[in-house]
Amino acid sequence: MLRSIGVILVAAVLTVPSFARDITLQETVTVKSINSAALAADGQLAAFTRVVPRTPYKDEDGGAYIELHTVHGDATSVPFITGKESVRSVSFNGQTIYFLAKRDDAKHTSLYKMATTGGEAQLALSHDAAISSYAVSNNGRYIAFRARSKADETKSKLAKKGFKAEIYEEQNEFTHLWLYDTQADDAKPVQLTTDTQVLSVAFRPENDQLLVRVAPTALVDDNYMSTQYQLLDYDGKQVSAFESVGKLGKSEFSPDGRYLAVIGAADYNDPASGRLYVYDTSKENERTNLLPDYQGHVQDIAWRRNDELIWLGHRGTQSEVQALTMQWFESRMLMEPSKLVAVDIEVAPGKNDVLVRAHSSAHPTELFRISGQNITRLTNSNPWLDDVTMPRQETISYKARDGLELEGVVVYPTDYTEGKRYPLIMVVHGGPEAHYSNGWLDRYGSPVKYAAQQGYALFFPNYRGSTGRGVEFSKLGQNDYAGKEFDDLVDGKNHLVEMGLVDETKVGITGGSYGGFASAWGATALTEHFAASVMFVGISDNISKFGTTDIAKEMHAVHARSYPWEKWQWYLERSPIYHAEKARTPILIMHGKEDTRVHPSQSMELYRYLKTHGKVPVRLVLYPGEGHGNRRVAAQLDYSMRLMRWMQHFLVEGNEEAPAHELPHAEQL
């Protein structure tokens, strides 16, 4: 029986086994998880990669290790590549497993292959630059891949002489499309594109054509807002294009190459790609919206047969997997909501089973197989979690002050007693085109199990503007920065107070990116509602934010729906710095020093305003080498420790001055 399925899970976690124990913050940031999977043509053999974080205080600084394993049917998985390796982009071709890695003395990320039966991996293809992604033709003859051109050695020589000037946004190098014919006499990759950014590549079945997603520049903003799927022949000439507007997600051809399924946007102002379209190449790429009224967001797609498309959708705080037939455009359920929070799916054409990566409140992302009515768990990356006390976690609904129905996920303190009020940590998601699912919410920025065992309740609100509830709901926050969307947070807090769960004088708020914006707003404009705040890579000044971000086009199209110069005063008043004098909420501000999405100056501005006013404890912590979120385990653990100490210091202990800035790291060495 699956301990992580639906109602069974809720019932199970309420009964704490006698051997249950607490979790540590170090364990929270070092849980293992399955981060990708591929399915062989037989529908039984699967390959997957497992993320293994480095060990804090022991390992040198760096990214997580990523292992390669296989599993056949429901048997025990077999390790293929483990240790200090970093494997990604795994795929099957016949009896061969392909993957990307930078191994041994390789200068760049290269393509490797190995037999499905195991053995030593062999170099399949190296290049003058790192290979970003690849695809292998069905017959195994051709390899298409994405990579930049060979680095200009002259530039490095000049740099050593001191010529290091950087031309902002004009020196971005294109990622090109290359084609490698393994049977050619010279056997050298041929560059197929020159003046366009190639973002993905795949072979079209039954045709000598390549499907690519392209953008006019290498800027992140164009990746978000100005891309298109195109068909190219093996000479790089465009055969046709698939008309679309706004954001684009995954695409996949049917096995016979007739239909192209694409996850796209409803229009240019749609905050997220979550609509399901199919183009019929036999009808001049005629496009059909398969789920026009879907009140959720499509997350992933996979063709099981020429006329049957499997799709994964997120609806509210749950997920579902369905099979859609092209003849009648009708769907039938394969995995009901409330069972698992599915992340993505894999199928083998002509085979029935569906491979699913999914998580629950009891475990991070693991691998599952759907066979008819049965869902079988294939991996257990963290068996020690069976010994950890699991707090009660559930979805709740509440009404905003204007009557809008909202949802969120509540985690109760581990030793919850009905009628007792607890301190609350509200965790606000970023985007805002994102949403919380009722699954594994433990992160370095939201250590759920650890906080619950310390006596905190936690709340993860899906405020207006979140995804998972259709296009209309996701647009409700547009042209209203920090307006009703953040009022929804206060209404959620008030609902928990009315439930009798939360002490309204002990409410903390935290979040990253747009959630950091909310945390700054909660500490300034809404300071009377929050007793502590931890802001991460957040926004404090919407005027300077527009001038320093790498997604100004996206901000205008799907968030603000205006430019700062059209209403300067409005942008200023919707900025936390404008309300800095009101602030009475102690705020800890943290930011990656290399963040290009939300420039560190956003945190510096709020810090300086609050420090100058001098009416509230404020601290700014910067993380060298980190960007829009901490990737390295030491920086993650440091963040978690500071977050929890700040909340404990002000919410529980009731202190008025900031805690000491040093953490007890040295004693661990």
Secondary structure, DSSP 8 states (H G I E B T S, - for coil): --TTSHHHHHHHHTS--TT-B---HHHHHT--EEEEEEE-TTSSEEEEEEEE---TTTS-S---EEEEEEEETTS--EEEE-SS-B-EEEEEETTEEEEEE--TT-SS-EEEEEETTEEEEEEEE--SS-EEEEEE-TTS-EEEEEE-----HHHHHHHHTT-----TTT-----EEEEEETTSSS---EE--SSSEEEEEEE-TTSSEEEEEEESSS-HHHHHHS-EEEEEETTS-EEEEE---S-EEEEEE-TTSSEEEEEE-SSTT-SS--EEEEEEGGGTTEEEES-TT-SSEEEEEEEEETTEEEEEEEETTEEEEEEEETTTTEEEEEE-TTS-EEEEEEE-TT---EEEEEEETTEEEEEEEEETTEEEE---S-GGGGGB----EEEEEEE-TTS-EEEEEEE--TT--TT--EEEEEEE-SSSS----SS---BTTB-HHHHHHTT-EEEEEE-TT-SSSHHHHHTTTTT-TTSHHHHHHHHHHHHHHHTT-EEEEEEEEEEETHHHHHHHHHHTTTGGG-SEEEEES--S-HHHHHHH-S-HHHHIIIIISS-GGG-HHHHHHTSGGGGGGG--S-EEEEEETT-SSS-THHHHHHHHHHHHHTSS-EEEEEETT--SS--SHHHHHHHHHHHHHHHIIIIIS--SS---S--S-GGG-
